[in-house]
Amino acid sequence: MPPPATQAKTHRRKRAAKKVAAKNVTQPSETSNDIELQNEQESHPKPAPAVTLVGGVADQARAQRIVQNAAERLSKIDRNSLKGDNVTKYDQIQGFVNSAQRALDERNYELAYALASKAVSLTDQLHQKTP
C-alpha cells in the first residue's frame, strides 16, 4: 500500500478530474423543434393588453356616444364643397374619428373619448368656417 501522502494526492487528483469532467459535460443541443418554436414566438409577439377605464360600462357608453356624435357631425359636412385648408381639416377630423373607433374596438375608452372630443371640437370650427 502506498504511503498516506501519496494516497491523499491520488484522491485529490480523482476529485479534480471529476470536477473537470462535470464542467465539460455539455447540455443537450437544441432540437429543430425548439428552434422553430423560438422563431415562431419571435415572429408573433404577444398583443398589448387592452386598457380600460375603471368605470367600465359607463365609460364605454360615454365614449361610444361621443364617437357617434363626432361621426354624425362630420357626416353633415360635404367634403366636396370644401376648399384649401378646410379639406385638410376635414381629413384630419376623419382620422380622429377613425382612431377613436379603433380605440373603442380595443376597449381603450379614455383614448376613444379624447380623440372623439378633439374631432367634435374641430368639426365645430369647420362648421363656423363653411357657409
C-alpha positions as CSV (number, residue, x, y, z in Angstrom):
1,M,0.0,0.0,0.0
2,P,1.3,3.5,-0.9
3,P,2.3,5.9,1.8
4,P,-0.6,8.1,3.1
5,A,0.8,11.3,1.4
6,T,0.6,9.5,-2.0
7,Q,-2.9,8.3,-1.2
8,A,-4.0,11.9,-0.5
9,K,-2.5,13.1,-3.8
10,T,-4.3,10.4,-5.7
11,H,-7.6,11.2,-4.0
12,R,-7.2,14.9,-4.8
13,R,-6.4,14.1,-8.4
14,K,-9.5,12.0,-8.8
15,R,-11.7,14.7,-7.2
16,A,-10.2,17.3,-9.5
17,A,-10.7,15.0,-12.6
18,K,-14.4,14.6,-11.6
19,K,-14.9,18.4,-11.3
20,V,-13.3,18.9,-14.7
21,A,-15.4,16.2,-16.2
22,A,-18.6,17.7,-14.7
23,K,-17.7,21.1,-16.1
24,N,-17.1,19.7,-19.6
25,V,-20.5,18.0,-19.7
26,T,-22.4,19.8,-22.4
27,Q,-26.1,20.5,-22.3
28,P,-28.2,18.7,-25.0
29,S,-28.3,20.7,-28.2
30,E,-31.4,22.5,-29.2
31,T,-33.6,20.4,-31.5
32,S,-35.1,21.8,-34.7
33,N,-38.5,21.9,-32.9
34,D,-37.0,24.1,-30.2
35,I,-35.6,26.5,-32.8
36,E,-38.8,26.6,-34.8
37,L,-40.8,27.3,-31.6
38,Q,-38.4,30.1,-30.6
39,N,-38.6,31.6,-34.2
40,E,-42.4,31.5,-34.1
41,Q,-42.6,33.2,-30.8
42,E,-40.3,36.0,-32.0
43,S,-42.2,36.5,-35.2
44,H,-45.6,36.6,-33.5
45,P,-45.2,39.0,-30.5
46,K,-47.9,38.9,-27.8
47,P,-50.5,41.6,-28.3
48,A,-50.6,44.5,-25.9
49,P,-53.1,44.2,-23.2
50,A,-56.3,46.1,-23.6
51,V,-56.6,49.3,-21.4
52,T,-60.0,50.1,-19.9
53,L,-61.1,52.7,-17.5
54,V,-62.1,51.8,-14.0
55,G,-65.8,52.7,-14.6
56,G,-66.2,50.0,-17.2
57,V,-69.7,50.0,-18.8
58,A,-70.5,53.7,-18.0
59,D,-67.2,54.8,-19.5
60,Q,-67.8,52.6,-22.6
61,A,-71.2,54.2,-23.2
62,R,-69.9,57.7,-22.7
63,A,-67.0,57.1,-25.2
64,Q,-69.4,55.4,-27.7
65,R,-71.8,58.4,-27.5
66,I,-69.1,61.0,-28.3
67,V,-67.6,58.9,-31.0
68,Q,-71.0,58.6,-32.6
69,N,-71.6,62.3,-32.1
70,A,-68.3,63.2,-33.9
71,A,-69.1,60.9,-36.8
72,E,-72.6,62.3,-37.2
73,R,-71.3,65.9,-37.1
74,L,-68.7,65.1,-39.7
75,S,-71.2,63.3,-42.0
76,K,-73.2,66.6,-42.2
77,I,-70.3,68.3,-44.0
78,D,-69.9,67.8,-47.7
79,R,-66.1,67.3,-48.3
80,N,-66.5,68.1,-52.0
81,S,-67.7,71.6,-51.1
82,L,-64.6,72.4,-49.0
83,K,-61.6,74.3,-50.3
84,G,-58.0,74.6,-49.3
85,D,-57.2,74.1,-45.6
86,N,-60.7,73.1,-44.8
87,V,-60.2,69.9,-46.9
88,T,-57.1,69.1,-44.8
89,K,-59.0,69.8,-41.6
90,Y,-61.9,67.5,-42.7
91,D,-59.4,64.7,-43.4
92,Q,-57.8,65.3,-40.0
93,I,-61.2,65.1,-38.3
94,Q,-61.9,61.9,-40.2
95,G,-58.6,60.5,-38.9
96,F,-59.6,61.4,-35.3
97,V,-63.0,59.7,-35.7
98,N,-61.4,56.5,-37.2
99,S,-58.8,56.4,-34.5
100,A,-61.4,56.9,-31.8
101,Q,-63.4,54.0,-33.3
102,R,-60.3,51.8,-33.2
103,A,-59.7,52.8,-29.6
104,L,-63.3,51.7,-28.8
105,D,-62.8,48.4,-30.5
106,E,-59.7,47.9,-28.4
107,R,-61.6,48.9,-25.3
108,N,-59.4,51.9,-24.7
109,Y,-62.3,54.2,-23.7
110,E,-60.2,57.0,-22.4
111,L,-58.3,57.4,-25.6
112,A,-61.5,57.0,-27.7
113,Y,-63.2,59.8,-25.7
114,A,-60.2,62.1,-26.1
115,L,-59.9,61.5,-29.8
116,A,-63.6,62.0,-30.4
117,S,-63.7,65.1,-28.3
118,K,-60.9,66.6,-30.5
119,A,-62.9,65.6,-33.6
120,V,-66.1,67.3,-32.2
121,S,-64.1,70.5,-31.5
122,L,-62.5,70.6,-34.9
123,T,-65.9,69.8,-36.6
124,D,-67.4,72.8,-34.8
125,Q,-64.6,75.0,-36.0
126,L,-65.1,73.7,-39.6
127,H,-68.8,74.4,-39.4
128,Q,-68.0,78.0,-38.4
129,K,-65.8,78.4,-41.5
130,T,-68.1,76.9,-44.0
131,P,-71.1,78.8,-45.4
